[in-house]
Each structure stands twice: as C-alpha cells, then as structure tokens.
Amino acid sequence: MSFAQTVVLGALAGFTIFIGLPVGRLQLLNNRTRVALAMFSVGVLAFIFVDVMQGGLSIVDDALTAFKDDKGTLGYVVWLVILLATGFTAGSAGLAMLERRIRPVRRPPIAGGAEAAIGAAGPEPLALELHEARRNALRVGLTIAAAIGVHNFAEGLAIGVSARAGAISLATVLIIGFALHNATEGFGIVGPLGDVKPSWKWLGLAGLIGGGPTFLGSIVGYAVTSDPLELAFYACAGGAILYVIGEIWNGMRRYGHRELGLLMVSAGFLVGVLTDLVVTYGGA
C-alpha cells in the first residue's frame, strides 16, 4: 500500500467521527434522554480506556519478555514504566490542574444573599451563570475530543505501520474497524453536553480534534516506528479518558435515573466491543 493510499484511508477512518457529532444539535426533551445519551458515551469511553491501556501495557510486557529472554535491558523496561506512569498522570491529574487554571473565576457573592444579589444586579448574575455553564459544557466536550484524538493518533500509528510493512489485508481491516469504531466516538463527545446546543462550527472543531489525529498518526506510523512514542500517547489518552469519565459521571448524578444510566453504560461498552471485533478478526 502506497503512502498516498495510506494517508487517504487513514483520513477516512478518522473522520467517520463526524457521523455521531450531529446528535449534539438535537434538542433533548427530558432528563432521561440526557442521562441516557451521556451515560452511553461513558460506556464508549470506558471501552476506549480499556483498549488504550491494554495497548500501552502490551508494549511494556513485550519489553519485559525481551529482557527475560536476554534480548533486552532492564533499563529500557524501567524507562517504559516511567513513561507509562508519567503519561497517565499528565493525562489525568495534569488535565484536572490545567482545567482548574483556565476555569473562569466566580464573582464573590453580594452581602445579603441571593435575593440581595438579584435585587442589586437584576437578571445579570443568572445570565452569567448560564453562560458559564454553557462554556463549561462545551469545554468538557472539547476535552473529550482531545482525549479521543490522542487515542486515535495511536490507531493511526497502527494503520501506518501495517501499511509500510506490506500487511495490506491487516491495514485494510484496521481501517474498516477503526472507521466503525470512530463513528461511535462522536456520541462520546456530544453526550455530556446535555441541553447545550453546540454550533456547527464547534462540532467541526471537535471533529477535527477527535478524528484528525488518525490521519496524522497514519502519516507518522508510515514514516516512523517507535514503541516509546506509541506508549506515551496510549498513557496520556488513558489518563485523560479516565478524568473525563469522572467528570461526566459527577455531572449526571444530579439528574437521577441511576438504573437507566448504568444500562446505557453497558450498552455503550458493548457497542465499543462489537466495533472492535472487526479489528480483532483481522489479527491486530
């Protein structure tokens, strides 16, 4: 498979994420629908978390096996473990600290409580609060897109490496499998938005952030093969996805419908498994 073919097919695999994104433009009618969509996205993200961490740990396991067979060094194994831990921490705790820094600072309450505040400034505080809630929801959506994008970069690496090695059938199956899988990731981005209706411009940006890295990864994977690089992206993606799952879960608790939410988590996880079976069938 040529470089040009690999790049084109890698782009197609990544940009199927736009299939699920338009759901964010729909006006959700009630809290049950909101919880169902958000928790379905949690299920999809949970599967992606398992998938990326399995990919990262397999790299460390291979290095450990090589050391056991006197084909590698202990220092390299230790380096990979440190890289895994550092990347995961950067994706989880690092992302939380970064968001805390960029989060808008709330105005101090006016003496006399909420009634005094409304009387002094009219409806402006409420409008500001709604605006801030919308900004927070859209920021969480872009954070999810970024986490998925890091994961998809690693998928693109797999496509590029397989194509360069001449494993055309494997590369083709990977592209088909990742395309089906990425189509569900759009739900993971827009699910937590709730009743916030994003603009088409925002959806386009989220799609580029989430799906574009598959295209970039296929280019890098075709030109460069690096286990540490792939491990770093797996680790960062795993940490970021775990952080995002916690944020969505906490945000949905106030709506109730616990049983429905758990059922939708299971449904989302199952969809992730089924789409991944295509890749497994291809021997990836």
WOUR-V278758 format. One record per residue. SS is DSSP state (hx for helix, st for strand, lp for the rest). D_CENTER is the distance of its C-alpha to the mean C-alpha in Angstrom with 2 decimals. Layout:
ss,d_center
SS,D_CENTER
SS,D_CENTER
//
This chain:
ss,d_center
lp,28.64
lp,29.12
hx,26.78
hx,26.88
hx,26.09
hx,23.13
hx,21.70
hx,22.39
hx,20.94
hx,17.79
hx,17.44
hx,18.13
hx,15.51
hx,12.77
hx,14.19
lp,14.45
lp,11.23
hx,13.98
hx,15.61
hx,13.67
hx,13.35
hx,17.12
hx,16.97
hx,16.12
hx,19.67
lp,21.33
lp,23.23
lp,22.48
lp,25.92
lp,25.63
hx,23.74
hx,23.54
hx,21.62
hx,19.27
hx,18.68
hx,18.43
hx,15.67
hx,13.59
hx,14.23
hx,13.60
hx,9.99
hx,10.13
hx,11.72
hx,9.23
hx,6.49
hx,9.66
hx,10.47
hx,7.48
hx,8.42
hx,11.93
hx,11.51
hx,10.26
hx,12.80
hx,15.38
hx,15.04
hx,15.53
hx,18.35
hx,20.02
hx,20.58
hx,22.21
hx,24.18
hx,25.50
hx,26.70
hx,28.34
hx,30.03
hx,31.31
hx,32.76
hx,34.37
lp,36.00
lp,37.24
lp,35.08
lp,32.89
lp,33.21
hx,32.25
hx,31.25
hx,28.52
hx,27.15
hx,27.28
hx,25.56
hx,22.59
hx,22.41
hx,22.59
hx,19.87
hx,17.57
hx,18.56
hx,18.36
hx,14.89
hx,13.61
hx,15.76
hx,14.66
hx,10.95
lp,12.16
hx,15.69
hx,15.57
hx,12.81
hx,14.90
hx,18.03
hx,16.85
hx,15.92
hx,19.26
hx,21.08
hx,19.92
lp,20.27
lp,23.55
lp,26.52
lp,28.19
lp,31.84
lp,34.29
lp,35.93
lp,39.41
lp,42.24
lp,43.36
hx,40.04
hx,38.05
hx,41.22
hx,42.58
hx,39.38
hx,39.45
hx,43.15
hx,42.84
hx,40.01
lp,39.92
lp,36.67
hx,34.98
hx,33.18
hx,31.72
hx,30.57
hx,28.98
hx,27.21
hx,25.84
hx,24.78
hx,23.00
hx,21.22
hx,20.05
hx,18.89
hx,16.97
hx,15.23
hx,14.36
hx,13.25
hx,10.84
hx,9.49
hx,9.29
hx,7.73
hx,4.66
hx,5.29
hx,6.10
hx,3.64
hx,2.47
hx,6.10
hx,7.22
hx,6.57
hx,8.29
hx,10.86
hx,11.88
hx,12.35
hx,14.41
hx,16.37
hx,17.35
hx,18.57
hx,20.54
hx,22.08
hx,23.20
hx,24.71
hx,26.55
lp,27.92
lp,29.43
lp,27.58
hx,27.45
hx,27.14
hx,24.23
hx,22.46
hx,23.20
hx,21.87
hx,18.64
hx,18.29
hx,19.18
hx,16.95
hx,13.79
hx,14.95
hx,15.36
hx,12.07
hx,10.18
hx,12.54
hx,11.12
hx,7.52
hx,9.50
hx,10.63
hx,7.45
hx,7.62
hx,11.39
hx,12.16
hx,12.39
hx,14.56
lp,17.52
lp,20.63
lp,19.41
lp,19.96
lp,18.02
lp,20.05
hx,19.75
hx,19.36
hx,16.28
hx,14.77
hx,15.84
hx,14.30
hx,10.82
hx,11.36
hx,12.63
hx,9.90
hx,7.21
hx,10.02
hx,12.55
hx,11.46
hx,12.41
hx,15.74
hx,16.09
hx,15.26
hx,17.94
hx,20.38
hx,19.88
hx,19.98
hx,23.17
hx,24.78
lp,23.71
lp,23.17
lp,22.04
hx,20.87
hx,20.36
hx,18.15
hx,15.97
hx,16.05
hx,15.10
hx,11.83
hx,11.16
hx,12.28
hx,10.40
hx,6.96
hx,8.55
hx,10.01
hx,7.35
hx,5.51
hx,9.23
hx,10.13
hx,8.04
hx,9.48
hx,12.76
hx,12.76
hx,12.33
hx,14.85
hx,17.27
hx,17.15
hx,18.05
hx,20.82
hx,23.31
hx,23.36
lp,24.59
lp,24.42
hx,23.24
hx,24.34
hx,22.70
hx,19.36
hx,19.64
hx,20.73
hx,17.74
hx,15.41
hx,17.56
hx,17.47
hx,13.71
hx,13.76
hx,16.79
hx,15.37
hx,12.68
hx,15.70
hx,17.94
hx,15.93
hx,15.52
hx,19.29
hx,20.06
hx,18.65
hx,20.54
hx,23.59
lp,23.61
lp,23.99
lp,20.76
//
